[in-house]
């Protein structure tokens, strides 16, 4: 690609010339004080430019929809004709009426709505620059875009991830000299850990659309639900040597993507191609980027009635202001933003030209959702007896997604599938169960997120292949082949109850992921807490292992405020606390027994920084910081050799880290464990311990292929099939059933079975040591959802999911599958809490 195209110069000249003809409106370069593309703009300056345009043009309105973790503003610009801007609320409400999400008749002729999202990955940073040139091109009176805006509303979000973008932009601006250095060897092309791709907690926001675990996503999706655009584009960057990518997407494409959505992809793609062909810009389609996993900025809009597309420009964190490609050309920031600007404008143009068809098909999409919803199931039923607040947590998620649900009005028997057992047959629905009907405006999204299986046209996919919410929340659930009658949702939660005026002790259940936040609050408030290591009963109630117990003894300092303070915390964290009149139980162990253990508030540390996986440590940091609000010391991993480990009770190892796993590090670590330390190793951090001296964890040996078979395979393999050679051994991400020993502290709060999301062909063997406990084991034939290659499947079955090894006075807790993966695997949070708070106490 040439270092600067004639089209790029012409575009910037046009923008500058148009701006000079207006007294108030400035082009981006004039406002910023430097040529667009000559440096990376700070987020504050981008926001300032958008606000300047809104103040200077009757075609633009700004809406601030939130703030990031670091306090940066999140905002969008609405752009349309002056007439449309005067009735923006009417247009929005009419669009919701088209989707069946609001009652009433249309008030006008609905325009099409195009939403362009920039910089979800902070170091794919040209798109925010492109958002400014796109905005300016749209508001110039007399430009071709004026005609498009007569029947189109454009929504521009200049930076979905401002924290990550400023992290990258500020670093690059510090590194670059007076002139850019295009050599890949230059420091300005060596972005340091953790990079700017992710948000404050190192979460990839382009995996979070369906789960909404991050503050940026939650705030944005509230606005998205109010608008429900017809077309959504997510702007990205890829390797510096890649041509531009735009839709149509690659296979596998989810079966719920409609023929019209594919057709409009094709229409827009061909319009993009027309502009790129004219300029001689290289591009490709239908490769690499599929539409399957629902957490992306292309797939999630697809499942909400829009045509969602990813656009990928060469660049990324290694490109800087300019970098030399393998073809000997210099790829500049100006090149990159010019291509993204052209693709964005082309998308608006194509959508505007087909406005009537786009709007009509949007309406049809949602009418079909009601009259003929996709999938074989008529309803999804979550049993009200699911432990703890799991149903409440799921309904809160459904609210965020905008899915309809209700309460079963009567008991009935239905034909269907049981998620926990995978059995099919007739099952009981109880009055009061949670019902998610298949027939609803967002029927496609409901089907995608609840369907037990994902149909795949191609096993080579970009991401995980299983995510059904009943397994995510570990609830007791059915997929029903029959309609289930339901009414408005309502539920009654048991209330806290005291069996004495001055209770001997108080007890709270431990049976869902939210209980850890309550325990954290108790410990931070100075309560002395115990927990039951075995079930017991008292006052006619059953209390499971893991139940939290607060005795008057040891909490005397609280005095008369003990009850009121505890009640306030219970209300804040939606907990039921029962006041017990005595420590003499009806069955089980009395409250003074050694089976009721004192819980020392653990002092927790975790390695951090270069040499660790930023996503893995970020997920742990987020859980401690945002989910349970409990102190975590993140220490620089390179300082492990000088770290005073005795200051900590628990060390979390979520990633392989050389300073800890080398010979000296393991010697120090093992000594600390023998003296009473507790190591919680997850994911790659756990796998890295396999085979190490003193650790019982091993991996299953790979099955040896007979020489004759290997020769035959080698003889017949074809070069064109090389990308598929890995398919038999691959596991992009599937859900497996696990047998659980719920009597072990690591299994507290679980039933006899649970589920893990396993990625890769991780194959930890069952631990055989006398001091090891295989608490969770992947069952034979345990895959319940998703795709796994047959070779990987053989190794995963009957393998360790999670367990504990006692070493001296301490413990190693192995969590082979990251329980905090992307923050959405909710049942994993409880497993992780058990590891941190209970095991080894």
N, C-alpha and C positions, 0 to 999 in steps of 0.2 A: 504494500500500500504506500502511495507517495506520501512524503512528509507533509504536504499541504496541497489540497486539491483546489482547482479553480472554483468549484462549487462552494467550498468553505470560505474562500475569500469573498466570493460574490454575496454569500449569505450575510457575513458580518458587515460588509460594506452597505448592503441594503438596510440592515437593522440600524446602523449608525446614521445613514442618510435619512431614514424615516424619522428617527428620533430628533434630528436637528430641525425638522419641519414642525415640530410641536414645541410649545413653550415650556410645558411642565413635565411631560413624560420623557424620561431618559432611558436609553438603551442600557443593558447591563454594564458594558465597559465604561460608559460615562458615569454611571452611578458609583461603580466600585472604585474607579480611579486607576484601573489597569485593564489591559485587553483581556476579554474573556478567553480563557484557555492558556493564559500566560502564568497563572498561579492558581493554587487551590483556595477557594473562598471559604472563610469561616462561616459557620452556621448563622451566627448573629447577623452577618452581612447579607446572607441569602434572605433571611427573614426580613431584614430591612428593605431589601430590594422589592420583595413581593408586596410589602406594605406600601412602599412608594408607588408602585404601579396601581395598586388598589385606590390610593388617594388621587391618582392622576387620570384614571380611566373609569368610565361608567360601564365598562364591560367586566369588571372584576370586583369580587367581594372576598374578603379574607375571613376564615373562621379558625380560631385557635381551639383545638380540641383536647389539649392536655399538655403535660410536661413529662420529660424523661426522668430516669432515676437521678441524673445529675442536674436536673432543673432546666434543661433546654426546652424551648417551646416546640410543641408539635402543632402544625397548622396545615391547612389546605387553602387553595385559591379556587373559587368558582369563576369560570370564564364563559360568557355567552354574549348574545346580542343585548344591546341596552333594553330592548323590550322584554326579553326573557329574564333579565336580571331584576326587573320590577315585580316579577311574579315567581320568584325562585321557590318560595314555600309552596305555592300552588303546584308547580312542576314536581316538586318532591312528593307531595301528597298524592298527586295523580299517578305518579309512578308506583307508589305503594298500592294504590287501588288496582293498577294493572296486575300486580303480583298477588292480589287477594289478601294483602296484609293490612289494608285499611278499607273501611266501608265507605259507601257513597258513590256518586256518579262523577265521571271525569269533568273537570271544569274547563278544559281547553284541549288543544291538539298537543299531545305529549311529544316533546323533543327526545332524541336519543341522548343517553348519558355515557360519556367516556371518562374513565378514571385512570389517570397515569400516576404510577407510584415509583418514586426514585430513591435510590440509595438505601435499600433495605440492608445491604452489606456495606458497611462504612468505608471500606477500602476499595470498593468498586465505585470510585468517587467521581467519575466524570458525569454521571447522570444528574447530580444536583446542579452542576454547571449547565447541563443541557436543559434542565427545567427552567432556568432563567431565560435562555434564548428561545425556548418554546413559548413561554409566557409572553415575551415581547412580540414574537411573530404573530401571536393570536390577537393582540390588542391594537395592532397598527391599522387605523382606518384606511380603507382602500386596498388592503392586501387581500389575496385570494381567500384567506381564512375568514374574512368577514361573512362570506356567503355560507361557509360551514356553520358558523355560530347562529345563523338564523334558525336552524333546526337541531342544534346540538348544544348541550351543556357539558363543558369540560371541567373535570376536577383534577387539579394538580397538587400532589403532595411532594414537595421538593426534597424531603429527607425523612424517611420512615425511621431511620436510625441515626439521629444527630450525634449521640454520644460516641458511637463508633466512628462516624465520619470525621468529627473534630479530632478524635484521637489520632486518626491517620493524617489528616490534613495538617494539623499542628506539628506533628512529628516531621512530615515531609518538608514543610516550610522551614523548619529548623535545620534540616540536613542539606538542602539544596544550596548551591553556591550562587554567585552572580549569574552564571549560566548553567543550564541543565547539563548533566553528563549522561549521554545516551548509553554508555557501557553498562551492561548488566552487572559488572563487577563493582560499580560505584556504590557507596554506602546508601545513597538515596533510594536504591532499588532493593535494599535488604531490610525490609520492615521487621522491627523487633517484636518479640513476644509481648502481649498476646495478639498483636495485629489489630487492625481497625474493623475487621469483618463483623464482629459481634457487638452486642450492646454492653451495658455496664457490667452485667453479670456473665458476660461471655456466652450469651445465648444467641443462637442463630435465629433471627426473627423471621426468616423465610422458611422456617419449619414449624412456626407457632400459630398459624392462622386458625386452625381448628381447636387448638388446646388453650390458647389465650392465657398462658402462664405469665407473660411479661406485661409490664405496665404499658409499654408502647402499644402492644397488640390490643390489649383490652380497651384502651381509650379509642384507638383507631376503629376497632370493629363496632363500637357503639355508633359512630358516625356512619360507617359503611352500611349498617343495617337500616339506617334512616334514609339512605339513598338508593341502595340496590342498583348499581350501574349495569348497563347493558354490555359494556366492553371494559375490560380491565387489563392494563399492561404493567408488568413488573420489569423494571430495567435493571440489567445486570452486566457484569463483565466476566470474561473468561481469560484463558491464556493469551499471552501477547502475540502468538503466531496464528491465532485462529481467525478465520473470516467471521463476518457478522452472522448471527443466528436470529431468525424470526420464525414464527409459526407458519405452517402447520407443525404440530408436535410429533414427536417420535412415538412409536409403540413401546410399551403397552399404554393404550388410552383406555381409561376406565369405561366400563360398559354403560354407565349412566350418562356419558357425554352424548348428546343428541346429534342426529344427522345435520340439523340446522347449525348447531355450534361448530361442527366440523366444516360446514359450508362457509360460514362467515370467517372462520380461520383462513380458509382458502382464499376468499375474496380479499381479505386484508393482506394476506401474504403476497398475493399477486400484485396488489397495488404497491406494496413495499418493493417488490422485485422490479416493478416498472421504474420507480425512481432510482433504485440502486443500479439497474442496468444502464440507465441514461448516464450515470456518473462513472460507470465502470468499477463499482465497488464490489468486492467479492462477498458472497454470502452463502449460507446453506439452510436447508429446512429438513424437517422430518428425521432428524438424527439427534441422539444424545439426550434430549430433554423430553421426558414423557409426561403423561397426565394420569397419575395413579394415586400417589400419596396425597392425602387431603390437606396437608398443612402448608402447602405452597401458595404463593401469590398468583399462580395461574390456575391450579386445580380447585382451590377453595371457591374462587369466583365462578368457575365452571359449575360447581355443585350448588350454586346459588342463582342460577339462571343467566349469568353473564357469559361472554366469551372471554376466558382468561388466557393470557399469553405471556410468555417470557421472551424478552429480547436480550441477547447477549452480544456485547461488543468486546473486541480484544482489549486487554488492559489489565485491570486489577492492581493490587498493592505493589507489584513489581514494575509497573509501567512509569509511574511518576509523571513528569511533564513531557518526557520523551524517552524512548528506549529503542535500541537497535534490534530489529527482528532477524530471524534466521535468513530472510530473503535479502538482507542488507538495506532495508528501508527503515526510516525512523518513524515510529508510531508516536504521534504527539497527542497531548491532551486535546488540542483543537480538533484533530481528526476524530477522536473518540466522541467528543460532545457533538460534533457536526453530524455524525452518523446517527446518534441517538435522537438528535433533534429532528432529522429527516424522517426517521422511522415513526416518531411520535406524531408528527404532523401528517404523515401519510395515513396513519391509523385513523386520525380524526377525519381526514378527508374521505376515506373509504366508508367509514361508518355514516357520515353525513349523507353521502350519495345514496345509501341504502336505508335511510332513516325509517321510511314507512315499513319496510320488511323487518328491520331490526326490532322496532316497537311491537309490531304484530306478533312476531315469533316469541318475543319476551312474554307477551300476554298468554300466548298459547302454552308456553312452557309451564306456567303456573296453573293454568286451567287443567292441563294434563296431570299435574301433580295431585290435584284433588280427585279428578275423575278416573285416572288410571295410573296410580303411583307405581314406581318401579319395584322390582323384586318380588320374591315369592311369598313374603310374609305380610300379613294385614296389620299386625301390631306387635309391639315389643313390650313385655311385661316385666317389671322389676318388683320382686316380692317385698312387701313391707317389712318382712322379718329379716331382711338383710342387716347385718350387724351395725351397731352404732349409728353414726350420722352419714353413712355412705349414700343412702338415698337422697338425703338433703344436699350433699355435695354434688351429686349427679344432677339434681334439679337446678341447682345454681348454675352449673355448666350449661344445661339446656336453655336456661334464660339468656345466658351470654350468646348462645348460638341462635336464639330466636326460634327454637323448635317448640311446637305445641305438645302438651302432655296433660294428663288428667288423672283422676282417681277412679278406679274400678268401682262401679256402683253396686255390683252384686258378685257373688261367687259363681264360677262356672268351670266347666272342663273344656279344654281346647286342644286341638291337635297342633303339634309344633315341635320345637327343638329346645332342649335344656342346655343352657350355656355351660353349666358346671360339669355335667357328665357327658355332653355331646350326644346323649340319647335322643331319639325321636319317639313320639308316642302321644298319648293323651295326658295332659297335666292340669293341675288345679290352679285356677286363678282365684285369689281371695278378695273379698270386698276390701277396698282400701289400698290395694296394690297400685303401683305407679304404672300408667299406661301411656306409651308413646305411639300414637296412631300412624300408620303408613300414609294414610290420606291426609295431607296437610299442605299448605303452600310450599314449605321447604321439604317436601317429600324426598327429593333426591338426596339432600344432605342427611336426612334421617336414615335413609337406606345405606348410604356410604358409611356412616358412623356406627350403625348397629348390625349390619349384615354380617353373619358369622363367617362368610367366605368372600374373598375378593377374586372375581373372575379376572384372569390375566391372559392377554393375547400373546404375551412374550415374557419369558422368565427373566430376561436381562433387564432389570429395572434400576432406577436411580436411588431407590430408598427402601424403607421397610415396607412389608407387604401385608401387615396385619395390625389392627388398631381398634377393634370393636369395643365400644365403651363398657359393656357389661364385664369384660375381662379387665379393662383398665381400672375399674372401680372395685373389682372383685365382689360383685353383688350376685345374689341368687336371681336368675332371670330366665325368661322364656322368649323365644321368637315364635309367634302364633300364626298359624295358617288361617285363622278365623278372626273376624272383627271381635273386638272386646268393648263392651259398653262402658263408657266412662263419663264422668261429670267433672266439674271444676276441681282442681287440685286443692286438697286440704289435708293436713296431718296434725295429729296431736302428739306432742312429745311428753314423755313421763316427766313429772315434776320432782324436784328435790324434796326429800322427806326426812324428817328427824324422828327417831323412835325414842328419844329422850329429850328432856328440856336442855340438859347439858350432856351431849353425846360423849361416849367414851372415845369414839373415833369416827372418822368420816371415810367413806369409800366411793370411788368413782371408777367406772369401767374403762377398760383398755381394749378397744375393739375397732377403731378406725384411725385413719391417718391424721385426723385433726386432734387426737388426744395428746400428741406430743407437744403441741403449742400450749395446752393447758398445763402439762407437767413443767414445761419451761417457765411459764408464768409463776407457778408455785415455787419453784426453786429460786427464781430471781427475787421473789417477794420474801424470801427467808423462811419458807415453810420447810419443816423436816418431813420428808416423805418416805414411806415404805411401800413395798409392793408384794402382792401375794404370789408366791412361786407355784402354788397349787390352788385348785378351785376350792371354794368353801361356800357354805350357805348359812344364812342367819335372817331372822325375822321373815321367813317365808320367801326370801329372795336368793337367787343363785349368783355368785360372783366368780368370774373366771380367773384363771391364772393371768397375771399381769395387772390385775386391778390395783389402782393406786389407793393407798391408805394413809390418812393423816390422823395420828393419834394425839390426844391432849398431851400425853407424855412426850417430851422433847420439843413441844411447841408452847411451853408455859410462857415464853417471852411475849407471845401474842396476847396473852391475858384475855380480857373480855372481848377483844376485837377478833378473836379467832374465827368465830362463826360468821360474823358480818363480812369480814375480809374474804373468807373462803366463798361465801355466797356471791359476793360481787364478782370474783374471778370466774366462778362457775357460770354466772349469767353472761359475762363477756365472751366466754369460750363455748357457750351453748352446751354445758355439761350438766349431767344429773348427778348430784351428790347426795348420798344417803347417810344420815347420822345414825350410828349404831349405839344401842344402849349398853352393850357389854362386849367384852373381848372373848366371851365363852360362846363359841360358834355351835350351830346345830349339827353341822357335818364339816369334815375337813380339819384343818389345823387352826388352833386358837390364835388370836392376833399377837400374842406374845411368843409364839413358836418361832423356831429358827427358820421355818418355812415362810415366814413373813419377814422379808429382808429389808434392812435399811438401805436406802438409795443415796449413795454419796453423789452429790452434784459433780458430774465429771468435768475435768478441765481438758478441753479438746484442742488439738492442734492439727494442722494440715500443711504439707509442703505446697509451695506456690512459686510461680515464676517460670522463667525459661528452663526447659527440660521437663516440664509437665504438660499434660494436655489441658489447654485453656478451657475447653468445654467441660471436661470432667471436673476440674477444680471449681469452675464457675457454678456448676449444678449443685455441688456441695455447699459452696458459699451462699448461694441463693436460698437453699433450704434452711440453713442456720439463720441467715439474715432476715429473710422475708417471710418464710413459712412458719418457723417456730420462735424466732426472735431470741436466740440463745448465743452466748459468746463463743466465738471460734477464733483461735489465733492462727493466722496464715503466716508462716515463716518462709523466708527465701530458701528454696531447696538447696542452694549451694552452701548454705550455712549449717546444714544438718550435722556435720562433723563437730561443730562447736555448740550445738544446741543442747541446753540442759533438759534432757528428756524427762528427768524425774519431776519436773514442774508440771507434767501433764499425765493424765490418767488414760486418755484415749488419743491415739494417732490415727487419722484417716488417711488412707493411701488409695486415692481414686485413679491413679495412673502410675505406670512404670516410671521410676525416677532414679537415674543412675547413682547420684550421691548416696541414696538410701540402699540401693540394691547391689552396690559393689561389695567387695570382700570386707572392707573396713566398716561400711555402713551396715551390712547385715550382722556383723559381730556386735556392733553397738545396739542395734535394734533387738537382737535376740536376748542380749543381757537385760535390756529394759523390760522385755516381755516376761522373762523368768522372774523378775523382781516384782511383777504385778501389773505391768502395763498391758493395755488392750489395743491390739492393732485391728482396725477395720479396713480390710482391703477389698476394693470393689473393681469390677471390670478388668481392665488391663493390669491394674495394680495387683489384683488377686492372681491373675494368670502368671504374672512375672515371678511369683513365689514358687511356682511348680518346680519340683526337683531340687530346690535349694536345701542345703543341709539344715536339718532340724525342723523342716516344714513337711507335713504329711501329704500335702497336695501334690498330685501327679497328673499327667495327662494320659489319656488312652493312647496306646500306640496305633499308628495308622495301619490299616490293613494292607499288607503287601500284595501287589498285583503280580500274578504269575508272569514269568518272562515271556511266555508265548502270547499272553494277552497283551502285554505291553508292546511287543513287536508288532502285533496286528493293528493295534491302535495307532502306533507311530506310522506304520505303512500306509494307512488309509486316511489319515487326517488331511484336511484341505486347508490351505492358507486362508481362504476366504472365511473359514469358520473359526478362525483363531480366537475371536472374542467370545466364542461359546465354549471354548475348552474348559473354562473354569466353572461352567454352570453346574455340573454334577456335584461339585464340592462347595458351592456357594450357598450362603444363607443371608440374604439382604436384611432379614428381620422377620421372625415368625413367633407366634405365641404358643407356648408349651404348657401342658398341665404338669403340676408338681405335687408329689405326695409330701405332706408336711407333718413333722413331729411337733405338734402344738404344745407338748408338755415341756419342751426346751424353751428357755427364755427368748431365743431367736424366733421361735414360732408363736409367741404370745399374740393373741388377737386374731389368729388365723384359724380356719377350720382344718379338716384333714386334707383338703386340697386347696391349692391356689394356682396362680399362673405367673409365668415370667415371659418377658419379651427377650428372646435370645437372638443375637446377631453374630454372624460369622460362624465358623465351624468349631467354636470352643468346645472342647471335649474333656473336661475334668473328670477323672476317675473317682469312683467311690473311695473315700478315705478308709483305710483299714487299721489305723493305729488305735490302741486301746484308749487313748485320751482324746479321740476325735469323734465328733458327732455329725452324721450326715442328716441335717435337719430338713433340708428340702432336696428332693431327688426328682429329676425329670423322668416321667414314667415311660415305659415301653409303649410305643404308639401314641406318645403324648402330644404331638402337634395338633392343636385344635384349630388353628387359623394361619393362613399365610403360606408362602412358598419356600421350600427348602430343597436343594439338590439331594439326590438319593444317597450320595456318598456322605454328605454332611449329616443327613438324617440318621444314618447308621451310627455315627459317632456321638450324636447329641442324645439319643435315647439312653436311658439308664445312666445318666451322668449327674454329677453334683450340681445342684443349683445354688445352695447355700449351706454352710455348716460352720462348726467351731472346732478348734483344736486347743486343748489346754496344754500350756508349756510352763512348767514351774508354777508360780503363783499367778501367772497371766494367761492371756488368751489371744488367739488369732481368729478373727471372724472372716470367713471367705464368702463374699457375695459375688458370685461369678458373673452375674448379669447386672449391669449398672442399674440399681434400683431407682435412681433419680433421673433416668434418661430423659432429656429434654423437659424435665419437670412435669411431664404429663402422666407418667405411669403411677397413678395415685396409690395403689396398694403397695408399691415399692417404698413409699415414704414410711409406712409403718414398719416394714422390715428393717429399714435403715435406722429408725428410732430404736427398735429393739436392740440392734447392734451397739448403738451408742450408749443407751441408758441402762439396759438390763443385763446383757451378757457379761459374765465375769464379776458381777457385783458380789 
